Amino acid sequence: MAIDSTHFIAFAEGRKNNATDSGDIDLIQKRITFDRLTNNLTVGPIEVVAPGTGNTRGNPTPLLIKQGARAGRLLLFYNGNIHSDVERLVVEGKSKDVRRAYLRYSDDGGLTYSPEQEITSARKPDWRWHAFGPSNGIQMVGGLAPNRLVIPGNYSDASKIFHSFLLLSDDNGETFYIGAISSKDSSGEISIAEFALGNIYASMRTGHDAFTDQPAFPTEGARWIGISTDGGLSFSQEYRESAAPSGSVHGGATVLSENDRGLPVLVLSAPPNKGRTNLTLHATEDGKTFFNRHQVTNGSSGYSNMLDLGRNLLGLFYEFTDENGKFHAKIVVYDVADSYRPD
């Protein structure tokens, strides 16, 4: 998340005892300074933002308010559950408690945060699993709802089938309500970007229903894509995107302000296979035709997110595992001036 043109924050889960999704997990951050003369990054130490205190705090999904009365406020959405409530127990309705939605905010660029507050309006009473992002939210600039805050998430109910959704706020994060809900079974973790005249482009993980008898996504490597033309109230289009291959894993989505042709460019990131290797970037000017595929790495690569740094620079944040199975995170800056345009 960019606080300004030279200061960023990378959020992650601090999994203390093992690499599983539940347990004793803190929500952590590292603050980053970007030198625009050299494109070098200076990364600060780990800071605990939301302690799990023996339980789980995860799925960090930040949003910076850039316009309106709360301009400059950083909102941090995340989830929490009892340490022993693993995902399967929650999805099957056998957990001790539900997955809860939380919010903290910072008015000083991530130096300090407000106390944790629960957002009960972020979930419906019959939802079991609930997870933000894990990516970032956006504040709308154009379209039918300028200044609206949009936060991506996914849930499951008694059917044990996952669906993506959008959480909305029209008062700078004071209150929230649920907007678009994907009609597509097995849509899950989600990234969003404002693209093409105020439309929201949502890239949704597929094949996330490990707790049902449903088969995995029928088209290998295809993500669900949702298009909202009403500011996130609904998805007017939903389809599989096979032109930007992806395994069943969370992927990033961002829009570069413009390429050397003066056009905005939508960039997606994800490993193109089941093995979570060979993280690849895909670019498009119209949301349909992908004209550039840049493979970032030949090795391990999993969840990812991206950031438009301006002046044709793209920031990429992704996870990988080493030969001992230990998780790491890597931050890379790309100069894409000549890369993201049609041949």
N, C-alpha and C positions, 0 to 999 in steps of 0.2 A: 504494500500500500504506500503510495506517494503522499507525503505530508506537504512537500513543496518540490521544487525542481531539483533539489540536491539532498533531500532527507527522506529516507524511506524506512518502513518497518516491515520486517518479515516475521510472521506469526507461525507457530507450530505447536504440536502436542509434545510435552515433555514426559515421555513414557518411562517411568523410573525403573521398573522391575523386569519388563519384557517388552516385546514389540506388539503385543495384542492391543485391540481397540478399547478394552475395558481394564479397570484396575486403578492403581494409584497414578493418576495422570494430571499434571499441571498444564495450564495454558501458558505458553511462554512467548517471548518476543526477542528479537535482536534489532537494534536501531542501526541504520546504515547511512553513511555519508558518501555521496557520489561526486567525484571530481570531474566536472564536465570538460576540463582541458585535457585530461589524460584518460578519461573513461575508467578510472580506477575506483574501486569500492573499498571503504574502510568499515569493517563490521565490528560492532560493539559486542559486549558480553551478553550472555543469557540473562534475561530478566523475567521473573514470574509475574504474570498479569493477573491470572485467576487461579489460585491454588486449589487443587483437588482435595487437599486435607484428608488423604486416604481414599477418596472417591475419584470420579472421573470428570474432568473438564476438557472439552475438545471441540472439534469442528469450528475453529476460528474463522469468522467471516466478517472482515472489516468493511466499513463504508465511511468515506470522508465527505461531509457536507461542504459543498463548494459555493453554494448560492443561498441567499435568504438570511433570516435572522440568526441562524445557528452556523453560519459559514465558518469553517475552520474546525468544527467539532468532529472528532473521530469517534464513530460508533463501532463497538466490537460485539458482534453477536456470536454466541457459542452455546453448546449444549452441556448438560450434566446428567449423570446417573450414579446410582450406588455402585461401588466398585465391583460387586459380585453380579450385577445385572448385565450379563453379556448380551450381545445383540440377539442371539437366538431366543433367550428367555423373554426379552422385551417383545419381540415380534410374535411369539407364540402366546403372549398374555400370561406368562408364568413368572414375571419379574416381581420384585418386592415393591417397586415404584415405577412410575413412567419416566420416559426420557424428557427432561425439562429444557425449556428455552430460556436463555439468559442474555442480559445486555449490561455492558459497562460503557462509559464514554470518557473521553479525554478532551480537555480544552487547551492542553499545552503540548500537543504533538506527541503524545504517548509517554510523557515523563511521569504523569500520575493519572490514575483512573478513578472514576466514581465507584461507590460500593455496588456489589452485584445486585441486580434486580431481575425478577422473573417476568417474562412476557407471556402471560396466559393466553392472550389473543393470538399467539403465533401458532396455536394448534387447536384442532377440533377435539371435542370430548372423546370421540371414538378412535382417535389416532393412538397407535401404540408407539411405534418407532418414530422419532423426529430427529432430523439432522439438518443443520444449516450447511450451505455450500458443499464442501469446504473450499471457498474461493473468495470472492469479494462481492459486495453489493454495489449498486450504482445510484447516482442521482440523475434523473432524466433532465436533458437539456432542451430537446425539441418535442415534437409530437403533440398529443392531446393533453398531456399532463406534465408540463415543465416543472421542475423542482421536486417531483415525486421521488421518494426513496423506494428502491426495489431491492429486496433481499431474497436470494435463491435458497431453496431447501428441498427436502424430500421426506416422505412419510410412508408408513404402512398402517393398515387397520386389521380387523379380524380376518380379512381375506389373506393376509400375509404377503400381499402383492404391493410392491413399491410404486409410488408415483411422485413425480417432481411437482413443485408448486412455487409460487411467488408470494412473498409477504410484502405488503405495501404500507407506506405512511405518507400522508399529505400535510403533516404538521411538524416537519423537521424531527421526527422520531419521538414525539410525545405519546402518540397512540399508533396502533398498528391494526391491520386487518388483512385477511387472506384474499388474494386475488386469483390469478390463473392457476388452475390445477390441470396437469397433463392428463389427457384421456387415454394415454398409451400405457398399457401394463408393462411393468419392468423398466419404467423410466426411474432414474434414481439421482445420484449426485449430479449437480448441475452448476454450470458457469453461464453468466449472462453478459451481454454487451449491448449498448445502444448503437444501432446501425441503420442506415438508410432511412432518412427523414423521420427520425424519432421512433422507429420500430425497435423492439427488443428481440434480440437473437439469443435463444437459449440452447446450449449444447448439453445434452443429458446422457449420462451413463446408462447403458443397457445391460441386461443380463445380471441384474442385481438380486433376483428372487431365489436365493439359495435355500430358502426355507419352505418352498412349495414344490409340487411335482411338475411345475411348468418347465418346459425346455428353455435353455438359454436362448439369447436372441437368434432368430433364424438366419439372418444375414451376417455372416462372420465379418467383423470389423466395422459394423455400421452403428452410428449413434442416432438417438432420437434428436431431432431438431424441432424446436417450437418457435413460432413467430407470433409476437403480440403487436398489434397495431393500435391498441387502445390503452397504452400506458401500463400494461401488465395486468389488466382485469381479466383477460382471457387469451387463449392461444387460438388465433384464426387459422393457422396452418400447423400441422405436425407431420413429419415425414422422416424416413431414415436417410442419412447422408452417407452413402457408400463411397463418395469421391474423396473423403478425408478419413481413411481407415483408422479404426481405433479398437483396441481390445476392451474388455469389461473393466474399465478403470476410470477414475476421475480425470478429466482433461480441462485445460484452460481455454478461455476465450477473451480476446481483447480487440480493440479497434485502434489502429495507428491513425493519428490525426490526418495524415496525408502522405502519399508517396511522391516520387518525383514527377508524377503526372497531375498532382494536385488533387488526388482522389483519396478518400478514406479507405483503409484496407483492414478487413477482418482477418485475424489470425487465430487459428486453433492449434492447440498442442495436445498430444497424446501419444503413447506408444501404439504402434499399428498392429499389435499382436497380443495373444493371450499371455505371453511370457513376461510382459512388462520390461521390454528391452527396446532399444533403438528409438528413443523419443524423437518425434518428428513434428515439425511445424508445417501447417498448411495455410495458404493465403488466398483471399478472394476479394474482388472489388464489388461483386454483386450478390454474394451469399450463395451462389449456385456453382459458378465455374471456378475451380481451384487451380491456379496457374503456377504455384510454387510449392515444392515439397522439400524442405530442408531437414535432413537428419542430423539431430544435435549430437547424439552419442551412439556408439555401437554396443554399449554395455547396458547394465541395469538402469532402469528408469521407471518411475511409477507416477504418483500424483504430481501435477504441475499447475502453475499459474503464471500469468504474464502481466506486464505493466508497460504502457506507452510512456516512454521517457522523453518524448518530443525530439525534434531534429533528427528523425529517422532512426532513433534508438529504441530498441526493445529490450526490456528486462525480463529474464526467465528464471523462475524459481522452481526447482524440482527435487524430488527425493530419489535416492538410489541406495542399494545395499552393497556392502563390500564382500570380499571372499569369505568372511566369517559370519555373514548374515546380519551384520550391524547396519542400522539405518543411518544415512547421512542426508544432508540437504546441500544443494549447490545453487549458487546465484551466478548468472552469466549475463553480460550485456552484449547485444548484437547491433552492429551498424547495418541497417537493412535498406540503405538508400537505393542500391541497385538491384536488390533481390526481389522486392515485393511489387512487381509490376508484370504484366503479360510480356511474353517474348515478342 
